[in-house]
Amino acid sequence: MKRQSPLATGIVYLVLGTIFVYFAINEVSMNGWNFFAYLIVFLATIDFASGIRLVNLHFRLKRMKKK
């Protein structure tokens, strides 16, 4: 089985984070800050952090291959 690159996985996580931010904005504008809104923001934060870490890992691995 072929391994997926950290860059592709990181981009997927960043897209998911963006989608969760969109849902969080809609939830807060309709119902205010409730538990569900905080949960969506928490999930978006985790997705953005994971996406940034994976993209950073991709560039570090690429830099290490050059050496």
QUIFEN-V839040 format. One record per residue. N is the residue number from 1. OMEGA is omega in whole degrees, -180 to 180 (999 if undefined). Layout:
# QUIFEN-V839040
[[N;OMEGA] [N;OMEGA]]
This chain:
# QUIFEN-V839040
[[1;-179] [2;180] [3;-179] [4;-177] [5;178] [6;-180] [7;-179] [8;179] [9;178] [10;179] [11;177] [12;179] [13;178] [14;177] [15;177] [16;177] [17;178] [18;178] [19;179] [20;176] [21;178] [22;179] [23;180] [24;179] [25;178] [26;-179] [27;-179] [28;-179] [29;-179] [30;-171] [31;-177] [32;-177] [33;175] [34;-177] [35;-178] [36;178] [37;177] [38;178] [39;180] [40;178] [41;178] [42;179] [43;178] [44;179] [45;179] [46;180] [47;178] [48;-180] [49;179] [50;179] [51;179] [52;179] [53;-179] [54;177] [55;177] [56;177] [57;179] [58;-178] [59;175] [60;177] [61;179] [62;179] [63;-180] [64;178] [65;-180] [66;-177] [67;999]]
